[in-house]
Amino acid sequence: MKAAVLHEIPGDLAIDEVQIDKPAPNEVLIQTTHAGLCHSDLHFMDGHWQTALPSVMGHESAGLVQAVGDDVQMFQKGDHVIACLSIFCGSCKHCLTGHPNRCANNAAVSRPKGSKPRLSTPEGQELTQFARLGGFAEEMLVHQNALVKVKEEMPLDKAALIGCGVTTGVGAVFKTAQIEPGSVCAVFGAGGIGLSAVQACRIAGAGRVIVIDVEDDKLEVAKTVGATDVINGATSNATEVVKEMTGGEGVDYAFECIGLKSTCEQAWKIAGVGGTAVIVGMMPFGEKIEIPGYEVFMKEKTLKGSMMGSNSFRVDMPRYVDMYLDGRLMLDEMVSQTIGLDQINEGYQDMRDRKVARTVIDFA
């Protein structure tokens, strides 16, 4: 099969021929139909984070079950599935206390050391599966706890988006922040995650949703999916504009969906007394943010992190599918372009150039 492989950091992706094994116990073989380009992969490609190499990249994917290994009861050939990087063991303290997205028991969902690798080069060299998925490939071989079955009427190109960006953005609002109806919210970033957060604010009944980005085209999309106000941060001082918009009070909830020190600190600044700043974007490893310590207790402000939307994805993703099918969650509007696997580097350059909200690979 063909897959997009990262051989060096920083570096572009190479479209290589890759060998894939048969499913072992608890594993599922999937024909990948679609995959979304997520900024998280770009952090590794551009050298802001590190991963074992060579690595089949990609983690926002959907497809069809082709075969299952022993002990797999939930899936059968032909099932429509979404893959998720929040692979859970089901037995650690995080899983057992309702936080499977925090599970770090990788050994329980990986092949034992010394086993034949799931993926390898034609010469037999083991290939890493990025995020334990390797979604930029014509097929995926993953642990069953990386998958959720979804309704067949759900288009798989849109289902792929739910695999990461949508679940991250929507979950940050619904599950991490748990906003109240009537809340005044702000979202930094109108990419895939930010647009998902905007929609969740709308669905949850936010009274006002202010979106900050530096691209007017993205801000127009944000208005389409639920923003009540937009600010171009390249031409305006977003902090001052938000304070003016809110009569000096600031917002109840600020969601940072970019992953920059500057916007994280702005999110904190615009959160009002008793407000919450939620850091959703993936910041470069080792980056630090600075906030005035006195505001934490004097203003009772809260700084929260949201990892993959605090998801329990086997419960959450089918709900998000229903929201799409009944018209509440607008995913078609988020897709800027559809490309083939061989165009993936051009797709990521478009992301660097801020030309797109979300790009989807069609493996057909």
C-alpha positions in Angstrom: 0.0 0.0 0.0 1.0 3.7 -0.3 1.5 5.9 2.7 2.9 9.3 3.6 6.1 8.8 5.6 8.2 11.3 7.5 11.9 10.4 7.3 13.5 13.4 8.8 12.6 16.3 11.1 12.1 18.9 9.8 11.0 17.5 6.5 8.3 16.9 3.9 6.3 13.7 3.6 7.4 11.0 1.1 4.8 8.8 -0.6 6.3 5.3 0.0 5.3 1.7 -0.6 4.6 0.2 2.9 4.0 -3.3 4.0 1.1 -4.0 6.5 0.7 -7.1 8.6 -2.5 -9.1 9.3 -4.6 -8.3 12.4 -3.3 -9.8 15.6 -5.6 -10.3 18.6 -7.5 -7.1 19.4 -6.5 -5.5 16.2 -8.6 -4.2 13.2 -7.6 -3.7 9.6 -9.2 -0.7 8.0 -9.4 0.5 4.4 -8.8 4.3 4.8 -11.3 6.2 2.7 -10.5 9.8 3.9 -8.1 11.6 6.2 -8.0 15.3 7.3 -4.9 17.3 7.4 -4.4 18.5 11.0 -1.9 21.0 12.3 -0.6 18.6 14.8 1.3 16.6 12.1 2.8 19.9 10.9 4.3 20.5 14.3 6.4 17.4 13.8 7.1 18.0 10.1 8.4 21.5 11.0 10.5 20.4 13.9 8.5 21.9 16.8 7.9 18.4 18.3 9.7 15.1 17.9 8.6 11.6 17.0 10.4 8.3 16.2 11.3 8.0 12.6 10.5 6.8 10.0 6.9 7.4 10.7 3.6 7.0 8.8 1.9 10.2 9.7 -1.8 11.1 10.0 -4.3 10.7 12.8 -7.7 12.1 11.5 -9.1 9.3 9.5 -12.2 7.3 8.7 -12.8 4.2 6.6 -14.2 0.7 6.3 -13.3 -2.4 8.4 -11.6 -5.1 6.2 -10.7 -7.7 8.8 -10.5 -8.2 12.5 -8.2 -10.2 14.8 -9.1 -12.6 17.6 -11.0 -11.1 20.6 -12.6 -8.3 18.5 -16.3 -8.4 19.2 -17.5 -4.8 18.4 -16.5 -4.7 14.8 -16.9 -6.7 11.6 -16.1 -6.4 8.0 -17.9 -3.5 6.3 -18.4 -1.4 9.4 -17.9 2.4 8.9 -15.5 3.6 11.5 -13.7 6.7 12.8 -10.2 6.3 14.2 -9.1 8.4 17.2 -5.7 9.0 18.8 -7.2 8.8 22.3 -6.6 5.0 22.4 -7.7 3.8 25.8 -6.7 0.7 27.8 -9.9 0.6 29.9 -8.1 -0.4 33.1 -5.9 2.5 34.3 -7.1 5.1 36.8 -7.8 7.7 34.1 -10.0 5.3 32.1 -11.8 4.1 35.3 -12.5 7.6 36.5 -14.1 8.8 33.2 -11.1 10.4 31.5 -10.0 7.9 28.8 -8.5 10.7 26.8 -5.7 10.9 29.4 -4.8 7.2 29.2 -1.1 6.8 28.7 -1.0 3.0 29.1 0.5 2.5 25.6 1.8 -0.9 26.3 -1.7 -2.3 26.7 -2.8 -1.3 23.2 0.5 -2.0 21.4 2.1 -5.2 20.1 4.5 -6.8 22.6 8.2 -6.0 22.2 9.8 -8.3 19.8 6.6 -8.9 17.8 6.4 -8.4 14.1 5.7 -4.7 13.4 2.3 -3.6 12.1 4.0 -1.5 9.4 7.3 -1.9 7.7 9.3 -1.0 4.6 9.6 -3.5 1.7 13.1 -4.2 3.2 11.6 -5.1 6.6 12.4 -1.9 8.6 9.8 -1.1 11.2 7.8 2.0 10.6 6.3 4.0 13.5 2.5 4.7 13.4 2.1 8.4 14.2 -0.3 8.7 17.2 -0.4 4.9 17.1 -2.6 5.3 14.0 -0.7 6.2 10.8 -3.8 7.6 9.1 -2.1 8.9 5.9 -2.1 5.5 4.4 -4.4 3.4 2.2 -4.9 1.0 5.1 -4.6 1.2 8.9 -3.9 -1.6 11.3 -4.8 -0.5 14.9 -6.0 -1.7 18.3 -9.8 -2.0 18.5 -9.8 0.7 21.3 -8.8 3.2 18.7 -12.1 2.9 16.8 -15.7 3.8 17.0 -18.5 2.5 14.6 -20.7 5.2 13.1 -23.9 5.2 11.0 -23.5 4.2 7.4 -25.4 7.4 6.3 -22.6 9.5 7.7 -20.3 10.6 4.8 -16.9 9.3 5.6 -15.1 12.4 4.3 -16.9 14.4 7.0 -16.6 11.6 9.5 -12.8 11.9 9.2 -12.9 15.4 10.6 -14.7 14.2 13.7 -11.6 12.0 14.3 -9.6 14.9 15.7 -10.4 18.5 14.9 -14.1 18.5 15.5 -13.9 16.4 18.6 -11.1 18.6 20.0 -13.0 21.9 19.3 -16.5 20.8 20.2 -15.3 18.9 23.2 -13.4 21.8 24.6 -16.7 23.7 24.8 -19.1 20.9 25.8 -16.9 18.8 28.0 -13.8 20.8 29.2 -15.5 24.2 29.8 -19.1 23.1 30.0 -20.3 26.6 29.1 -23.7 27.8 30.2 -26.5 29.1 27.9 -26.1 32.9 27.4 -22.3 32.8 28.0 -20.1 35.3 26.2 -17.4 33.3 24.4 -14.3 34.1 22.3 -12.4 31.8 20.1 -8.9 32.4 18.9 -8.3 30.7 15.5 -10.8 29.9 12.7 -9.1 26.7 11.5 -10.7 23.3 11.9 -10.5 23.2 15.7 -11.6 26.8 16.1 -14.6 26.5 13.8 -15.7 23.4 15.7 -15.5 25.3 19.0 -17.5 28.2 17.4 -20.2 25.7 16.5 -20.3 24.1 19.9 -20.7 27.6 21.5 -23.7 28.2 19.1 -25.2 24.8 19.8 -24.8 25.2 23.6 -26.6 28.5 23.5 -23.9 31.0 23.9 -25.2 34.6 23.9 -22.2 35.9 21.9 -19.4 34.2 20.0 -16.4 36.4 19.2 -13.9 34.9 16.8 -10.3 36.3 16.3 -8.2 35.3 13.3 -5.8 37.0 10.9 -7.4 35.9 7.6 -10.7 37.5 6.5 -11.7 34.5 4.5 -11.6 32.3 7.6 -13.5 34.9 9.5 -16.3 34.8 6.9 -16.5 31.0 7.4 -16.7 31.6 11.1 -19.7 33.9 10.6 -21.4 31.2 8.5 -21.1 28.6 11.3 -22.0 30.7 14.3 -19.8 33.7 15.1 -21.7 36.7 16.1 -18.6 39.0 15.9 -15.3 38.7 14.2 -12.0 40.5 14.7 -9.0 40.5 12.4 -6.1 40.2 14.8 -3.6 41.4 12.1 -5.2 44.8 11.8 -6.7 45.3 15.3 -5.7 44.9 18.9 -7.9 41.9 19.7 -7.7 42.4 23.5 -8.8 46.0 23.3 -11.6 45.3 20.8 -13.0 42.5 22.9 -12.9 44.6 26.0 -14.7 47.4 24.2 -17.3 44.9 22.7 -18.1 43.6 26.2 -18.3 47.0 28.0 -15.0 46.3 29.7 -16.1 43.1 31.4 -14.3 40.6 29.1 -15.7 37.2 28.2 -16.9 34.3 30.3 -14.9 31.7 28.2 -11.9 32.2 25.9 -10.8 29.3 23.8 -7.3 29.4 22.3 -7.3 27.1 19.3 -4.0 28.0 17.6 -1.2 27.0 20.0 0.8 30.3 20.3 2.2 31.9 23.4 0.8 35.3 22.3 -2.8 34.1 21.8 -2.8 32.0 24.9 -1.9 35.1 26.9 -4.5 37.2 25.0 -7.1 34.6 25.9 -6.2 35.0 29.6 -6.4 38.8 29.3 -9.9 38.9 27.7 -11.3 36.4 30.3 -13.3 38.6 32.7 -13.7 38.2 36.5 -14.6 34.6 37.2 -13.8 33.8 33.5 -12.0 30.8 32.1 -9.3 30.6 29.4 -9.1 27.2 27.8 -5.9 26.2 26.0 -6.9 23.9 23.1 -4.1 24.6 20.5 -1.0 22.4 20.5 1.9 24.7 21.6 5.5 24.0 20.5 7.2 21.7 23.0 8.9 23.7 25.8 7.0 26.9 25.2 5.9 28.8 28.3 3.0 31.2 28.8 3.0 34.1 31.4 0.0 35.3 33.3 -0.3 37.7 36.2 -0.5 35.6 39.3 -2.7 37.9 41.3 -5.5 37.6 38.8 -5.9 33.9 39.5 -7.1 34.5 43.1 -8.2 38.2 43.1 -10.4 37.8 40.0 -11.1 34.0 40.4 -10.0 33.3 36.9 -9.3 29.8 35.6 -6.7 28.5 33.2 -7.6 25.1 31.8 -6.1 22.7 29.3 -8.2 20.6 26.9 -6.6 17.4 25.5 -8.6 16.2 22.5 -11.7 17.8 23.8 -11.7 15.8 27.1 -13.3 13.1 25.0 -14.9 9.7 25.7 -14.9 9.2 21.9 -17.0 6.1 21.7 -19.8 8.0 23.3 -19.0 11.5 21.9 -18.4 10.8 18.3 -21.7 9.1 17.5 -23.4 12.2 19.1 -21.4 14.5 16.9 -22.4 12.4 13.9 -26.1 12.9 14.9 -25.5 16.6 15.2 -24.2 16.7 11.6 -27.0 14.5 10.2 -29.7 16.7 11.9 -28.0 19.9 10.6 -26.7 21.4 13.9 -23.0 20.6 13.2 -21.9 22.2 9.9 -18.9 20.2 8.5 -19.3 20.7 4.8 -18.6 24.4 5.2 -15.3 23.6 7.0 -13.7 21.7 4.1 -11.7 24.1 1.9 -10.4 21.5 -0.5 -10.2 17.8 -1.2 -6.9 16.3 -2.5 -5.2 13.0 -3.3 -2.5 11.5 -1.2 0.2 12.6 -3.6 -0.8 16.2 -3.1 -0.3 16.1 0.7 2.8 18.3 0.9 1.0 21.0 -1.2 -1.9 20.7 1.2 0.3 21.3 4.2 1.9 24.3 2.5 -1.6 25.7 2.1 -2.0 25.3 5.8 1.3 27.1 6.5 0.1 29.9 4.2 -3.2 30.1 6.1 -5.2 29.5 2.9 -7.4 26.7 4.2 -9.7 25.8 7.2 -9.5 22.0 6.6 -8.1 19.9 3.7 -9.3 16.3 3.3 -7.5 13.5 1.5 -9.7 11.2 -0.6 -8.0 7.8 -1.1 -10.4 6.7 -3.9 
